[in-house]
Each structure stands twice: as C-alpha cells, then as structure tokens.
Amino acid sequence: LLGPHWRESPTPSPRAATMLRTLAVVGMLAAGVSAQSEQALEMGALRSAFVNEDSFQYYSVVIPPSSNAIKVKLIPSYGDPDAYLSFTTAEPDDLTATWVMDDVGAEEQVIKRDAVEFCQYEPCILHISVYGYDESEYMIGVYEASARLEIEQECAPGCKQDQIADGICQQVRAVGEGARVGHLQPQTGWCILALRKRVRE
C-alpha cells in the first residue's frame, strides 16, 4: 500500500521535455563531447599538418562544378597517415568512407565526376579525414586532375626520388616495433635540401 503522502509524478509537458533535451546537449558540449569541426581546404593548395597517433584531423573542400575529375594527394613527412574520403558523410572513417588511402608513403587518389559515388548536387563537398596510424606530419591537397603539381627540389645524399609522389625525396627504413609488419616507412622531411611547389594547369 502507498503512504498517505505519496502522489503521482506529473508527466512533463512537451515543452519541458524539449528544454530537458536541450540542457542535456548543452551539458555534453560543455564536457567536450561535440564532434570536431572540419577545416576548410582550398582547391589547388597543399596544407601542411600534424596528427597524433590514433587521432584524426578533419577537412572539407568545395569542388567547383567545372571539375570533371579531382586528385587527392597525401604526402607524409614522417609517420604513417591514412586518409578517408566521402562525398556523403562528414568526418568519414574506415567504415563510412567511400575511398581509403592507407598505403605507407605518398599516395594520390583520382576521382572522376562520372563515378557513381561522386556528389550529385551542389555545393559539391568532399569530406576528408586524416588518421594517424603513427604520430605523423604530412601534406594534404585536392587538385583538378588535369593540373600537375610540380615539385622542384634537391635530394640529400642517400635519398631517392619517388615518382609516385611527384619526385618527393625519400629514404626508406623498416618501421618500429608495433607498426605494420612488412611495411617500410618513408623518411621524407630531412631528405629535402630545397623544395619549391607550384601548380601548373
């Protein structure tokens, strides 16, 4: 039996319920639960950046309607960054990305507008997540596929030029313990004595 002072709790009104949900969201934001915002990339420009091990950096770039194809470039200076690309999902990961760039060393991904996965509406926005398999410093850029990134440089002794990476100087060594077995790690930054970048249509 219920005591004489018990009374049923009133059901909160829809307005009160909405206010409670709003307060909960504000509390989550204050606690740092909000998603990291994407950084805007400029078409035709390389962005230098750093990502911690097992962390992400997020980017977005607006693709102009005149672009029939684009080229995404990921060039590590050290470490092992991976890139996840999507036109439909912000902050993509290995489960939601349409294209994945996860090889060791410099990579490029060409995406044509006639691909089914290319955006079908304007503004056309490509979302990019860079993941640090290891602590990594890298350069990332999105270009017209018809544009050619020219990198003029002088390589230090003992370094080689990797044509896949547009001539970037690299020296390759075995990765450390706990890294991907059988892979080689490019050591790029200190190999370059002089580096000048420009884009030519």
C-alpha positions as CSV (number, residue, x, y, z in Angstrom):
1,L,0.0,0.0,0.0
2,L,1.1,3.5,-0.7
3,G,1.6,6.0,2.1
4,P,-0.8,8.9,2.6
5,H,1.7,11.5,1.3
6,W,2.5,9.7,-2.0
7,R,1.4,11.4,-5.1
8,E,2.0,10.5,-8.7
9,S,4.7,12.5,-10.5
10,P,3.2,14.6,-13.2
11,T,4.2,13.8,-16.8
12,P,6.4,16.6,-18.2
13,S,4.9,18.7,-20.9
14,P,6.3,18.5,-24.4
15,R,7.8,22.0,-23.9
16,A,9.5,20.9,-20.7
17,A,10.8,17.7,-22.3
18,T,12.3,19.7,-25.1
19,M,14.0,22.0,-22.6
20,L,15.5,19.0,-20.8
21,R,16.9,17.6,-24.0
22,T,18.4,21.0,-24.8
23,L,20.0,21.2,-21.4
24,A,21.5,17.7,-21.9
25,V,23.0,18.7,-25.2
26,V,24.5,21.8,-23.7
27,G,26.0,19.7,-20.9
28,M,27.6,17.3,-23.5
29,L,29.1,20.2,-25.4
30,A,30.5,21.7,-22.2
31,A,32.0,18.3,-21.4
32,G,33.8,18.3,-24.8
33,V,31.6,15.5,-26.4
34,S,30.9,17.6,-29.6
35,A,32.3,16.4,-32.9
36,Q,35.5,18.1,-34.1
37,S,34.7,20.6,-36.9
38,E,36.1,20.2,-40.4
39,Q,38.9,22.5,-41.6
40,A,38.3,24.1,-45.0
41,L,40.8,23.2,-47.7
42,E,41.5,25.3,-50.7
43,M,41.5,23.6,-54.1
44,G,44.9,23.5,-55.7
45,A,46.9,24.2,-52.5
46,L,48.9,21.8,-50.2
47,R,48.2,22.0,-46.5
48,S,50.9,21.0,-44.0
49,A,49.6,19.5,-40.8
50,F,50.3,17.1,-37.9
51,V,48.2,14.3,-36.4
52,N,48.8,12.4,-33.2
53,E,48.9,8.6,-33.1
54,D,45.4,7.1,-33.2
55,S,43.8,10.5,-33.8
56,F,42.0,12.3,-36.6
57,Q,42.2,15.6,-38.4
58,Y,39.1,16.5,-40.4
59,Y,38.9,18.6,-43.7
60,S,36.3,19.6,-46.3
61,V,36.8,21.1,-49.7
62,V,34.3,22.5,-52.2
63,I,34.6,21.0,-55.6
64,P,33.7,23.5,-58.4
65,P,31.1,22.5,-61.0
66,S,33.7,22.8,-63.7
67,S,35.8,20.0,-62.3
68,N,35.4,16.8,-64.3
69,A,37.9,14.9,-62.1
70,I,39.9,15.6,-58.9
71,K,43.1,14.3,-57.4
72,V,43.7,14.0,-53.7
73,K,47.3,13.9,-52.6
74,L,48.6,12.7,-49.2
75,I,52.4,13.2,-48.7
76,P,53.9,12.2,-45.3
77,S,57.0,13.9,-44.0
78,Y,57.2,11.3,-41.3
79,G,54.9,8.8,-39.7
80,D,52.1,6.9,-41.3
81,P,48.9,8.9,-42.0
82,D,45.9,7.4,-43.7
83,A,43.1,9.4,-45.5
84,Y,39.4,8.6,-45.7
85,L,37.2,10.3,-48.3
86,S,33.5,10.7,-48.8
87,F,31.0,13.0,-50.6
88,T,28.1,11.8,-48.4
89,T,29.5,11.5,-44.8
90,A,31.2,14.2,-42.8
91,E,34.3,13.1,-40.8
92,P,34.5,9.7,-42.6
93,D,36.3,6.7,-41.1
94,D,37.2,3.2,-42.2
95,L,33.6,2.1,-42.0
96,T,31.9,5.1,-43.7
97,A,34.5,6.3,-46.3
98,T,34.0,5.7,-50.0
99,W,37.7,5.8,-50.8
100,V,40.6,4.9,-48.5
101,M,44.2,5.9,-48.8
102,D,46.1,3.7,-46.3
103,D,49.3,2.7,-48.0
104,V,52.7,3.6,-46.5
105,G,54.3,6.6,-48.2
106,A,53.0,9.2,-50.6
107,E,49.6,8.5,-52.3
108,E,47.2,10.0,-54.7
109,Q,43.5,9.2,-55.4
110,V,41.9,10.3,-58.6
111,I,38.1,10.6,-58.6
112,K,36.1,11.3,-61.7
113,R,32.8,13.1,-61.8
114,D,31.1,10.3,-63.7
115,A,31.7,8.0,-60.8
116,V,28.5,6.8,-59.1
117,E,29.9,7.9,-55.7
118,F,30.7,11.4,-56.9
119,C,28.4,14.1,-55.4
120,Q,25.1,14.5,-57.3
121,Y,24.2,18.0,-56.0
122,E,25.7,21.5,-55.4
123,P,27.6,22.6,-53.5
124,C,29.7,19.6,-54.0
125,I,31.8,19.0,-50.9
126,L,34.4,16.3,-50.4
127,H,35.0,15.3,-46.7
128,I,38.4,14.1,-45.7
129,S,39.6,12.5,-42.5
130,V,43.4,12.0,-41.9
131,Y,44.1,9.3,-39.3
132,G,47.4,8.9,-37.6
133,Y,48.4,5.2,-37.6
134,D,51.6,6.7,-36.1
135,E,52.3,10.2,-35.0
136,S,52.6,11.9,-38.4
137,E,53.4,15.1,-40.2
138,Y,52.0,15.3,-43.7
139,M,50.9,17.5,-46.6
140,I,47.3,17.1,-48.0
141,G,45.8,18.7,-51.1
142,V,43.0,18.4,-53.6
143,Y,43.6,19.4,-57.2
144,E,42.0,19.3,-60.6
145,A,43.0,16.0,-62.1
146,S,44.3,17.9,-65.2
147,A,46.6,20.1,-63.0
148,R,50.1,18.9,-62.4
149,L,51.8,19.6,-59.1
150,E,55.5,20.4,-59.9
151,I,57.9,19.9,-57.0
152,E,61.4,21.2,-57.8
153,Q,63.9,20.0,-55.2
154,E,67.4,18.8,-54.5
155,C,67.7,15.4,-52.7
156,A,70.2,14.9,-49.9
157,P,72.8,12.1,-50.4
158,G,71.4,8.6,-49.8
159,C,67.9,9.6,-50.6
160,K,65.9,8.7,-53.7
161,Q,63.1,10.3,-55.7
162,D,59.7,8.6,-55.7
163,Q,58.0,9.5,-58.9
164,I,54.6,8.3,-57.5
165,A,55.0,11.2,-55.0
166,D,55.8,13.8,-57.7
167,G,59.5,13.4,-57.2
168,I,59.4,13.8,-53.4
169,C,62.8,12.8,-51.9
170,Q,62.5,9.9,-49.5
171,Q,64.7,7.5,-47.6
172,V,63.0,4.2,-46.6
173,R,63.7,2.3,-43.4
174,A,61.9,-0.5,-41.6
175,V,59.1,0.6,-39.2
176,G,59.5,0.2,-35.5
177,E,58.0,-2.4,-33.2
178,G,54.2,-2.5,-33.1
179,A,53.8,-1.0,-36.6
180,R,52.5,-2.8,-39.6
181,V,54.6,-5.9,-40.2
182,G,56.5,-6.0,-43.5
183,H,55.9,-2.3,-44.4
184,L,58.6,0.3,-45.0
185,Q,58.5,3.8,-43.6
186,P,59.4,6.8,-45.7
187,Q,61.6,9.4,-44.1
188,T,60.9,12.4,-46.2
189,G,61.5,15.7,-44.4
190,W,65.2,15.7,-43.8
191,C,65.9,14.3,-47.2
192,I,64.9,17.5,-48.9
193,L,67.6,20.1,-49.3
194,A,65.5,22.5,-51.3
195,L,61.7,22.4,-52.0
196,R,59.6,24.7,-54.1
197,K,56.0,23.8,-55.0
198,R,53.8,25.2,-57.7
199,V,50.7,24.1,-59.7
200,R,50.6,24.3,-63.5
201,E,47.4,23.8,-65.4
